């Protein structure tokens, strides 16, 4: 996912960290099927769990996932989207994809929801994985964990070595999305909707098993 240099010379990460809706609602108490979303300027909604959704993962004492976790499948009218929040992307060896600016309002329903929306980058851990060997071989090996506050400095420490890191997500754009969504809610242009069904909280990733062809 992005150009990686040999011998663990650099690293990439994604997500806007403390601005990520799913990290502010890690147990999916307000986000579910039917939740209305701000989708690159258009009004859309969650219609299903996303690809590789995994709610049943390891978490910190505050409930923040320590590995890849929840994902969302969204739908919206692309003709209503704003071009500055829509980007075509291409990854060498992976293919083409689409990056969109997404905002999801989180209503403060109780003290626990409020506490979880106070998450900060220093509270969010990311696993450091070697994409040259451990990831393609699916070994499950994690070199270490770093937090998003460290990642956002542009450098992390791995094996007592300084490693340059870059983000695949734009924190600047995420903050802009949050402010635009807040403005629409204040004006009454964006109305919240309660989920009609919850997201799965205990699903786990099932890696593809390569089987030998029968002879």
C-alpha positions as CSV (number, residue, x, y, z in Angstrom):
1,X,0.0,0.0,0.0
2,X,2.3,2.7,-1.3
3,X,6.0,2.4,-2.0
4,X,7.9,0.6,0.7
5,X,11.7,0.6,0.8
6,X,13.7,-2.6,1.6
7,X,15.0,-3.5,5.0
8,X,12.2,-1.8,6.9
9,X,13.4,1.7,5.9
10,X,9.9,3.2,5.9
11,X,6.3,2.5,6.6
12,X,2.8,3.6,5.7
13,X,-0.4,3.9,7.8
14,X,-4.0,4.9,7.2
15,X,-7.0,6.4,9.1
16,X,-7.4,9.8,10.6
17,X,-6.9,8.4,14.1
18,X,-8.9,10.4,16.6
19,X,-11.2,11.8,13.9
20,X,-12.1,8.3,12.6
21,X,-15.9,7.6,13.3
22,X,-15.4,3.9,14.0
23,X,-12.6,4.6,16.5
24,X,-14.9,7.1,18.3
25,X,-17.7,4.4,18.4
26,X,-15.6,1.2,18.6
27,X,-18.5,-0.9,19.8
28,X,-20.9,0.4,17.2
29,X,-23.4,1.8,19.6
30,X,-24.6,4.5,17.3
31,X,-23.2,3.4,13.9
32,X,-25.1,0.6,12.2
33,X,-27.2,-0.5,9.2
34,X,-29.2,2.6,8.1
35,X,-27.0,5.2,9.8
36,X,-26.9,8.4,7.7
37,X,-23.4,9.5,6.6
38,X,-21.8,12.4,4.9
39,X,-20.3,10.8,1.8
40,X,-17.9,13.2,-0.1
41,X,-20.6,15.9,0.2
42,X,-23.6,13.8,-0.6
43,X,-26.0,12.3,1.9
44,X,-25.8,8.6,2.0
45,X,-26.2,5.7,4.5
46,X,-24.6,2.5,5.8
47,X,-26.2,-0.5,4.0
48,X,-24.0,-3.3,5.3
49,X,-20.8,-4.3,7.0
50,X,-17.8,-3.6,4.8
51,X,-15.2,-6.0,3.3
52,X,-13.0,-7.6,6.0
53,X,-15.2,-6.3,8.8
54,X,-14.0,-7.8,12.1
55,X,-15.6,-6.6,15.3
56,X,-14.2,-9.5,17.4
57,X,-10.6,-8.3,17.7
58,X,-8.2,-7.4,20.5
59,X,-8.9,-4.1,22.2
60,X,-7.4,-1.7,24.7
61,X,-9.0,-1.4,28.1
62,X,-11.0,1.6,26.7
63,X,-12.3,-0.6,23.8
64,X,-10.1,0.8,21.0
65,X,-9.2,-2.0,18.5
66,X,-5.5,-2.8,18.4
67,X,-5.7,-4.3,14.8
68,X,-7.9,-3.7,11.8
69,X,-11.5,-3.9,12.9
70,X,-14.8,-2.5,11.8
71,X,-15.5,-1.5,8.2
72,X,-18.6,-0.1,6.5
73,X,-20.3,-0.5,3.1
74,X,-21.8,2.8,2.1
75,X,-24.1,4.1,-0.6
76,X,-24.9,7.6,-1.9
77,X,-25.6,9.7,-5.0
78,X,-22.2,10.3,-6.7
79,X,-23.7,13.2,-8.7
80,X,-24.1,15.1,-5.4
81,X,-20.5,14.5,-4.3
82,X,-17.9,17.2,-4.3
83,X,-14.8,16.6,-6.4
84,X,-12.4,17.7,-3.8
85,X,-13.4,14.8,-1.6
86,X,-13.2,12.1,-4.4
87,X,-9.9,10.7,-5.4
88,X,-9.0,7.9,-7.7
89,X,-6.0,6.0,-6.4
90,X,-3.7,3.3,-7.8
91,X,-1.3,1.0,-5.9
92,X,1.4,-0.9,-7.6
93,X,0.9,-4.6,-7.4
94,X,-2.7,-4.1,-5.9
95,X,-4.8,-2.2,-8.4
96,X,-7.1,0.8,-8.6
97,X,-9.4,2.0,-5.9
98,X,-11.4,5.1,-4.8
99,X,-10.8,7.3,-1.8
100,X,-13.7,9.4,-0.4
101,X,-14.1,11.8,2.4
102,X,-16.6,10.4,4.9
103,X,-18.2,11.9,8.0
104,X,-20.5,10.1,10.4
105,X,-22.3,12.0,13.3
106,X,-22.2,10.3,16.7
107,X,-25.1,11.3,19.0
108,X,-24.1,11.3,22.6
109,X,-26.6,8.9,24.1
110,X,-25.0,8.2,27.4
111,X,-21.8,8.6,29.4
112,X,-20.1,5.6,27.8
113,X,-20.6,7.0,24.3
114,X,-19.3,10.4,25.5
115,X,-16.2,8.8,27.1
116,X,-15.3,6.9,23.9
117,X,-15.6,9.9,21.7
118,X,-12.9,11.5,23.8
119,X,-10.4,9.1,22.3
120,X,-7.1,10.8,21.3
121,X,-4.3,9.7,19.0
122,X,-2.1,8.7,21.9
123,X,-4.9,6.1,22.9
124,X,-5.0,4.5,19.4
125,X,-2.5,1.7,18.8
126,X,-1.4,0.4,15.4
127,X,0.5,-2.9,14.8
128,X,3.8,-2.7,13.0
129,X,3.8,-5.5,10.4
130,X,6.5,-6.5,7.9
131,X,4.8,-6.4,4.5
132,X,7.8,-8.0,2.9
133,X,7.4,-11.3,4.7
134,X,4.9,-11.6,7.6
135,X,1.9,-10.1,5.8
136,X,2.0,-12.1,2.6
137,X,2.8,-15.3,4.5
138,X,0.0,-14.5,7.0
139,X,2.3,-15.4,10.0
140,X,0.4,-13.1,12.3
141,X,3.7,-11.7,13.6
142,X,3.5,-8.2,14.9
143,X,6.9,-6.4,15.4
144,X,5.5,-3.9,17.9
145,X,2.7,-1.4,18.5
146,X,2.9,2.4,18.1
147,X,0.3,5.0,18.7
148,X,-1.1,7.5,16.3
149,X,0.5,10.4,18.1
150,X,3.8,8.8,17.3
151,X,2.8,8.1,13.7
152,X,1.7,11.7,13.1
153,X,5.2,12.9,13.9
154,X,6.4,11.2,10.7
155,X,8.8,8.8,12.5
156,X,8.6,5.8,14.7
157,X,11.1,3.6,16.5
158,X,11.4,-0.1,15.4
159,X,14.2,-2.3,16.7
160,X,15.8,0.9,18.1
161,X,15.9,2.3,14.6
162,X,14.2,5.4,13.3
163,X,11.7,4.6,10.6
164,X,10.1,7.3,8.4
165,X,6.3,6.9,8.0
166,X,3.7,8.5,5.8
167,X,-0.1,8.5,6.0
168,X,-2.4,7.3,3.2
169,X,-5.2,9.4,4.8
170,X,-5.4,13.2,4.9
171,X,-5.9,14.5,8.5
172,X,-6.5,17.9,7.0
173,X,-9.3,16.7,4.8
174,X,-10.8,14.7,7.7
175,X,-11.0,17.8,9.9
176,X,-12.6,19.7,7.0
177,X,-15.2,17.0,6.6
178,X,-16.0,17.1,10.3
179,X,-16.5,20.8,10.2
180,X,-18.6,20.7,7.1
181,X,-20.8,18.0,8.6
182,X,-21.2,19.9,11.9
183,X,-22.2,23.0,9.9
184,X,-24.9,21.0,8.0
185,X,-26.3,19.6,11.3
186,X,-26.5,23.0,12.9
187,X,-28.4,24.4,9.9
188,X,-30.8,21.5,9.9
189,X,-29.6,20.3,6.5
190,X,-28.4,16.9,7.7
191,X,-30.7,14.9,9.9
192,X,-29.6,12.0,12.0
193,X,-31.2,8.6,11.7
194,X,-31.1,5.7,14.2
195,X,-29.7,2.4,12.8
196,X,-32.3,-0.2,11.8
197,X,-29.9,-3.1,12.6
198,X,-26.6,-3.3,14.5
199,X,-23.2,-4.2,13.1
200,X,-21.7,-7.5,14.1
201,X,-19.5,-7.1,17.2
202,X,-17.9,-10.6,17.3
203,X,-17.0,-11.4,13.6
204,X,-13.4,-12.4,13.0
205,X,-11.3,-12.4,9.9
206,X,-11.0,-15.8,8.1
207,X,-7.9,-15.8,6.0
208,X,-8.0,-17.5,2.6
209,X,-6.5,-20.9,2.9
210,X,-4.5,-22.1,-0.1
211,X,-5.3,-25.7,-0.8
212,X,-3.3,-28.1,-2.9
213,X,-5.1,-29.3,-6.1
214,X,-6.1,-33.0,-5.9
215,X,-4.0,-35.2,-8.1
